[in-house]
């Protein structure tokens, strides 16, 4: 097996795995929304899959456009930086509005009503948009090496492996947290579920925008 091929594969797998686990925005918002909306496990995983695919398609499309037009790494990084600021700003705004709304609901009701899932469904499409627009900075550097070598096969392979590992890691993290939350004594917090979900999303936006996670 070609040594470059092995290096690209190992790099794509490790970077894809680590960048998801170190980025709480890749899994916490999904768990927060699913619990506040009382989603089933299958619905939660399906929603995570949709957002993950949208996230990777946007990132891969930008990378291939950059490769096609010969854009340098610094130019692509600048574009990703702008996308990152936009996505983090939207995540902060979404989380803040949801948090404030959730606090109002907590003071109005003792527990979540039957309209919880409908409410979260109305909010959830915003997260899909944020993930499609959101950047995936680690993808650009790892695609530069096969680009310089001129191997289209290696470029496609690297992008595919990175995307697949990113998606699987997102879904795995969400699945573990979803089941883990079920083991915690959180029944007393049900009336604050929307506020907690909004606060979690707000934290993720701040972590991405100001802490670089």
N, C-alpha and C positions, 0 to 999 in steps of 0.2 A: 504494500500500500504506500502511496506517495506520502513523503514526510510532511509536506505542506498541507496536504489534505487532512492528515491526523491532527496537526497543530490547529488548523482552522476549526475542526470539529470540536476538539477539547475546549478551545477558547470560546466558541459559540455556546457550548453547553454550560460552562462554568460562569460566564458573564451573564447569560440569560437567567440562570438560577439565582445568582447572588443579587442581581439588580432588582429582582422582584422581592426577595426577602428583605432587602434593606430599604425598600420603598413601601411604607404602610398604605399609601394610596392605591396600591395594586390589590389589596384584599380587605382592609378594614371597612371601607364604604359599603361593600357588598354585604358583609355580615351585618352591619348596622341597619341597612335598609331592609334586609330580609327579616330581621328580628322585629323591627318596628312595624313592618307590614304583615307579619305572621306568614311569611312565605314558606312553602314546603322546601325540602332539601333539593328536589329536582328543579323547581323553579329558580331557586337561588343559583344553582350550578349553571342552568341555561342562561340566566341573565349575565353571569360572570363570563361565560363563553362568548356571548354576543359582544360584550364590552371589550374583552380581550382580543377577539378577532378584529374588531374595528380599530383598536389601538395599534395592532401590528400592521394591518393593511395601510393605515395612514403613514406609519413610520417607514415601511418598506417602499411604499410609493414615492415618498420624498427622497429616499436614498437612491432609488433607481433613476429618478429624474435628475438628481445631482450627478450620478455617474454618466447618464446619457449626455448631459450638456457640459461635462467636464468641470463641474464645480469643485473647488478645493475644500479640504476638511474645515478650514476656518469659516468659509462661507456657509457651508451646511450647518456648522455648529451655531453660527449666528442666527440662522433661520430656526433651528431647534430651540435656541434660547428664547426667541420671541414667542414661539408656540408654548414653551414652558411657562412663561410669564402669563400668557393668556389662560392656559389651563389652570394654573394655580390660583389665579384671580377668580376664575369662574367657580373653582372648588371652594374657595373661601366664601364667596358671596352666597353660593348655594347652601353651604353649611351654616352660615350665620342666619340666613332667612329661615331655614328649616329649624334651627335651634330656638330662635325666638318664637316661631310658631308653635313648636313643641312645648315650650314653657307655658304658653297661653293655654294650650290644650290640657296640660298637667294641672293647672289651677282651676280649669273649668270642670274637669271630670275626675272621678276617682280611679278609673281604669280606662283602657282603650275600648272604644266602641266597635261595632261590626264594620264601620267604614274605614278601619285602619288600612286594610290592604288597598282599597280604592285610592286613598290619599297617597300612599307610598307609590302606587303605580303612576299617579299623576306627576310625582316628583322624579321618578326613576329615569325617565327619558332624558332628563338634563344630564345625568351621569353618563349616559351613552354618548351624548354629544361631546362632553368633556374628554372622554377617553379617545374618541376619534380624533379630536384636535390635539390631544396631549402628545408631547414628544417622547422619543425613546432614544435618548442620547447615546447609550452604549452601542447601538447598532451601527452608527456611522463609522467609528474608528475600526471596528472589526471587519467592515466591508472594504476598507481602503486597500488592505494588503492584496486580496484576490483581484481587486480592480487594477492595481498597478501591474500585477503579473499577467493581466489580460485574459484570465480564465473565466468565461461566462458561467461555466459549470460550477466552479468553486464559489462564485458570487451567489448563484441561486441556491446552492447547497448550504452555504453559511447563513444566508437570510432565512432559509427554511428551518434549519436546525435551531437557530436563535429564537425564531418566532414560536416554534413548537414547544421548546423548553419553557419559554416565557409563559405561554398559555397554560401549559400543564402545571407549572409551579403556582400560577395564580389560582387555578382551580383547586389544587391540592391544599394551599394555604387557607382558602375560603372553606373548604370542606372540613378541615381540622378545627378551625375556629368555630364554625357553625355547630359542630357536634360538641365542642368543648364548652360553649356557652350554655348548652342544654344541661350540662352537669353542675352549673352554678346556681345558687339560690337567688334567682333574679325575679321571682314572682312579685315581690314587694316593689320592684322598680317598674312594673308594667305601666303605671300611669305616666312615668317619665320617659317611656321608650322613645318617643319622637324627639324629645329634647336631647336624650343621650345619643341618638343616631345623628342628629344635626351637629352636636358637639364633636362627635367622632370625625365627621366629614370636615368640619372646620379645622380640627387639629391636623388632619391629613393635608389640607390646603396650606396651612401655615408651615408644616414640616417640609413640604415640597418647595414652597415659595421662598422661605426665609432660612431654612436649615439645610437645603440642598439634598434632601433625602429622596 
